[in-house]
Amino acid sequence: MIIIFQILFLLFALFAITSVLKRRQTGVLGPKATLFWVLFWLSAVLVVMWPASTSKIAGYLGIGRGTDLVIYASVAVIFYLLFKLNIKLDSLNREVTKVVRREALNSTEEERKIL
């Protein structure tokens, strides 16, 4: 029997997937990110529609409860995304530093020419 939460979550997940696909069409998301997010939302739908499936998978992996499996997997995904975000921020910081240095050097050369 489908409960109200499952219906609402299914609608939300469909909205999220269409949002991901629209962002792919506009070029905001690349193919890897699109695949990741579509698979993420489809997995979330499967877990919400069949919650007992997490207990079975957890049993195969030696984890006590399905809820624990979901929490462990969620924390792992969050840390992975934070790691990737940190790498991207460091890269952007280095690029901004290069641009600022180049502009500072160019402006001092122009000032010397004026004097």
ChimeraX commands (.cxc) that place a marker at each C-alpha (Angstrom):
marker #1 position 0.00,0.00,0.00 radius 0.5
marker #1 position 1.35,3.40,-0.99 radius 0.5
marker #1 position 1.26,5.98,1.75 radius 0.5
marker #1 position 0.97,9.74,1.30 radius 0.5
marker #1 position 4.69,10.32,1.93 radius 0.5
marker #1 position 5.62,7.90,-0.86 radius 0.5
marker #1 position 3.37,9.72,-3.32 radius 0.5
marker #1 position 4.72,13.12,-2.30 radius 0.5
marker #1 position 8.31,11.88,-2.48 radius 0.5
marker #1 position 7.72,10.34,-5.89 radius 0.5
marker #1 position 6.35,13.65,-7.18 radius 0.5
marker #1 position 9.29,15.53,-5.67 radius 0.5
marker #1 position 11.80,13.08,-7.20 radius 0.5
marker #1 position 10.16,13.44,-10.62 radius 0.5
marker #1 position 10.41,17.22,-10.26 radius 0.5
marker #1 position 14.08,16.88,-9.27 radius 0.5
marker #1 position 14.87,14.61,-12.23 radius 0.5
marker #1 position 13.19,16.97,-14.70 radius 0.5
marker #1 position 15.13,19.84,-13.14 radius 0.5
marker #1 position 18.38,17.92,-13.60 radius 0.5
marker #1 position 17.53,17.15,-17.23 radius 0.5
marker #1 position 16.66,20.82,-17.92 radius 0.5
marker #1 position 20.00,21.89,-16.45 radius 0.5
marker #1 position 21.71,19.36,-18.72 radius 0.5
marker #1 position 19.97,20.81,-21.77 radius 0.5
marker #1 position 21.02,24.35,-20.84 radius 0.5
marker #1 position 24.61,23.21,-20.36 radius 0.5
marker #1 position 24.79,23.83,-16.61 radius 0.5
marker #1 position 25.40,20.14,-15.84 radius 0.5
marker #1 position 27.81,17.85,-17.61 radius 0.5
marker #1 position 27.06,14.24,-18.53 radius 0.5
marker #1 position 28.70,12.77,-15.41 radius 0.5
marker #1 position 26.83,15.07,-13.04 radius 0.5
marker #1 position 23.57,14.42,-14.87 radius 0.5
marker #1 position 24.04,10.66,-14.63 radius 0.5
marker #1 position 24.96,10.92,-10.95 radius 0.5
marker #1 position 21.89,12.97,-10.01 radius 0.5
marker #1 position 19.44,10.95,-12.07 radius 0.5
marker #1 position 20.75,7.71,-10.53 radius 0.5
marker #1 position 20.66,9.31,-7.09 radius 0.5
marker #1 position 16.99,10.29,-7.41 radius 0.5
marker #1 position 16.01,6.95,-8.93 radius 0.5
marker #1 position 17.76,5.16,-6.05 radius 0.5
marker #1 position 15.97,7.37,-3.57 radius 0.5
marker #1 position 12.63,6.52,-5.19 radius 0.5
marker #1 position 13.40,2.80,-4.98 radius 0.5
marker #1 position 14.29,3.08,-1.30 radius 0.5
marker #1 position 11.17,5.07,-0.48 radius 0.5
marker #1 position 8.82,2.86,-2.50 radius 0.5
marker #1 position 10.32,-0.40,-1.17 radius 0.5
marker #1 position 11.83,0.37,2.25 radius 0.5
marker #1 position 12.33,-3.33,3.09 radius 0.5
marker #1 position 14.86,-3.56,0.27 radius 0.5
marker #1 position 17.39,-1.61,2.32 radius 0.5
marker #1 position 17.17,-4.17,5.12 radius 0.5
marker #1 position 17.88,-7.00,2.70 radius 0.5
marker #1 position 20.87,-5.19,1.18 radius 0.5
marker #1 position 22.11,-4.25,4.66 radius 0.5
marker #1 position 21.89,-7.90,5.70 radius 0.5
marker #1 position 24.06,-8.95,2.77 radius 0.5
marker #1 position 26.63,-6.32,3.74 radius 0.5
marker #1 position 26.64,-7.25,7.41 radius 0.5
marker #1 position 24.91,-4.07,8.58 radius 0.5
marker #1 position 22.20,-4.47,11.21 radius 0.5
marker #1 position 19.41,-2.30,9.81 radius 0.5
marker #1 position 18.45,-0.82,6.47 radius 0.5
marker #1 position 18.26,2.62,8.04 radius 0.5
marker #1 position 21.90,2.35,9.10 radius 0.5
marker #1 position 22.87,1.44,5.53 radius 0.5
marker #1 position 21.08,4.51,4.17 radius 0.5
marker #1 position 22.77,6.77,6.74 radius 0.5
marker #1 position 26.24,5.31,6.08 radius 0.5
marker #1 position 25.81,5.63,2.33 radius 0.5
marker #1 position 24.47,9.19,2.68 radius 0.5
marker #1 position 27.40,10.28,4.83 radius 0.5
marker #1 position 29.85,8.72,2.37 radius 0.5
marker #1 position 28.24,10.52,-0.58 radius 0.5
marker #1 position 28.19,13.83,1.32 radius 0.5
marker #1 position 31.88,13.54,2.19 radius 0.5
marker #1 position 32.73,12.66,-1.41 radius 0.5
marker #1 position 30.82,15.68,-2.72 radius 0.5
marker #1 position 32.48,17.92,-0.12 radius 0.5
marker #1 position 35.87,16.60,-1.22 radius 0.5
marker #1 position 35.12,17.37,-4.88 radius 0.5
marker #1 position 33.78,20.80,-3.93 radius 0.5
marker #1 position 36.93,21.56,-1.92 radius 0.5
marker #1 position 39.14,20.60,-4.87 radius 0.5
marker #1 position 37.09,22.82,-7.18 radius 0.5
marker #1 position 37.29,25.76,-4.76 radius 0.5
marker #1 position 41.06,25.39,-4.45 radius 0.5
marker #1 position 41.38,25.33,-8.23 radius 0.5
marker #1 position 39.23,28.44,-8.62 radius 0.5
marker #1 position 41.22,30.19,-5.89 radius 0.5
marker #1 position 44.47,29.50,-7.75 radius 0.5
marker #1 position 42.98,30.78,-11.02 radius 0.5
marker #1 position 41.70,33.98,-9.40 radius 0.5
marker #1 position 45.13,34.56,-7.84 radius 0.5
marker #1 position 46.79,34.17,-11.26 radius 0.5
marker #1 position 44.38,36.62,-12.88 radius 0.5
marker #1 position 44.79,39.20,-10.10 radius 0.5
marker #1 position 48.60,38.97,-10.28 radius 0.5
marker #1 position 48.57,39.33,-14.05 radius 0.5
marker #1 position 46.28,42.37,-13.88 radius 0.5
marker #1 position 48.38,43.94,-11.12 radius 0.5
marker #1 position 51.55,43.51,-13.17 radius 0.5
marker #1 position 49.88,44.89,-16.29 radius 0.5
marker #1 position 48.60,47.95,-14.43 radius 0.5
marker #1 position 52.03,48.76,-12.99 radius 0.5
marker #1 position 53.60,48.50,-16.47 radius 0.5
marker #1 position 50.97,50.88,-17.85 radius 0.5
marker #1 position 51.63,53.33,-15.00 radius 0.5
marker #1 position 55.36,53.29,-15.77 radius 0.5
marker #1 position 54.66,54.10,-19.43 radius 0.5
marker #1 position 52.57,57.09,-18.42 radius 0.5
marker #1 position 55.30,58.48,-16.13 radius 0.5
marker link #1:1,2 radius 0.2
marker link #1:2,3 radius 0.2
marker link #1:3,4 radius 0.2
marker link #1:4,5 radius 0.2
marker link #1:5,6 radius 0.2
marker link #1:6,7 radius 0.2
marker link #1:7,8 radius 0.2
marker link #1:8,9 radius 0.2
marker link #1:9,10 radius 0.2
marker link #1:10,11 radius 0.2
marker link #1:11,12 radius 0.2
marker link #1:12,13 radius 0.2
marker link #1:13,14 radius 0.2
marker link #1:14,15 radius 0.2
marker link #1:15,16 radius 0.2
marker link #1:16,17 radius 0.2
marker link #1:17,18 radius 0.2
marker link #1:18,19 radius 0.2
marker link #1:19,20 radius 0.2
marker link #1:20,21 radius 0.2
marker link #1:21,22 radius 0.2
marker link #1:22,23 radius 0.2
marker link #1:23,24 radius 0.2
marker link #1:24,25 radius 0.2
marker link #1:25,26 radius 0.2
marker link #1:26,27 radius 0.2
marker link #1:27,28 radius 0.2
marker link #1:28,29 radius 0.2
marker link #1:29,30 radius 0.2
marker link #1:30,31 radius 0.2
marker link #1:31,32 radius 0.2
marker link #1:32,33 radius 0.2
marker link #1:33,34 radius 0.2
marker link #1:34,35 radius 0.2
marker link #1:35,36 radius 0.2
marker link #1:36,37 radius 0.2
marker link #1:37,38 radius 0.2
marker link #1:38,39 radius 0.2
marker link #1:39,40 radius 0.2
marker link #1:40,41 radius 0.2
marker link #1:41,42 radius 0.2
marker link #1:42,43 radius 0.2
marker link #1:43,44 radius 0.2
marker link #1:44,45 radius 0.2
marker link #1:45,46 radius 0.2
marker link #1:46,47 radius 0.2
marker link #1:47,48 radius 0.2
marker link #1:48,49 radius 0.2
marker link #1:49,50 radius 0.2
marker link #1:50,51 radius 0.2
marker link #1:51,52 radius 0.2
marker link #1:52,53 radius 0.2
marker link #1:53,54 radius 0.2
marker link #1:54,55 radius 0.2
marker link #1:55,56 radius 0.2
marker link #1:56,57 radius 0.2
marker link #1:57,58 radius 0.2
marker link #1:58,59 radius 0.2
marker link #1:59,60 radius 0.2
marker link #1:60,61 radius 0.2
marker link #1:61,62 radius 0.2
marker link #1:62,63 radius 0.2
marker link #1:63,64 radius 0.2
marker link #1:64,65 radius 0.2
marker link #1:65,66 radius 0.2
marker link #1:66,67 radius 0.2
marker link #1:67,68 radius 0.2
marker link #1:68,69 radius 0.2
marker link #1:69,70 radius 0.2
marker link #1:70,71 radius 0.2
marker link #1:71,72 radius 0.2
marker link #1:72,73 radius 0.2
marker link #1:73,74 radius 0.2
marker link #1:74,75 radius 0.2
marker link #1:75,76 radius 0.2
marker link #1:76,77 radius 0.2
marker link #1:77,78 radius 0.2
marker link #1:78,79 radius 0.2
marker link #1:79,80 radius 0.2
marker link #1:80,81 radius 0.2
marker link #1:81,82 radius 0.2
marker link #1:82,83 radius 0.2
marker link #1:83,84 radius 0.2
marker link #1:84,85 radius 0.2
marker link #1:85,86 radius 0.2
marker link #1:86,87 radius 0.2
marker link #1:87,88 radius 0.2
marker link #1:88,89 radius 0.2
marker link #1:89,90 radius 0.2
marker link #1:90,91 radius 0.2
marker link #1:91,92 radius 0.2
marker link #1:92,93 radius 0.2
marker link #1:93,94 radius 0.2
marker link #1:94,95 radius 0.2
marker link #1:95,96 radius 0.2
marker link #1:96,97 radius 0.2
marker link #1:97,98 radius 0.2
marker link #1:98,99 radius 0.2
marker link #1:99,100 radius 0.2
marker link #1:100,101 radius 0.2
marker link #1:101,102 radius 0.2
marker link #1:102,103 radius 0.2
marker link #1:103,104 radius 0.2
marker link #1:104,105 radius 0.2
marker link #1:105,106 radius 0.2
marker link #1:106,107 radius 0.2
marker link #1:107,108 radius 0.2
marker link #1:108,109 radius 0.2
marker link #1:109,110 radius 0.2
marker link #1:110,111 radius 0.2
marker link #1:111,112 radius 0.2
marker link #1:112,113 radius 0.2
marker link #1:113,114 radius 0.2
marker link #1:114,115 radius 0.2
view
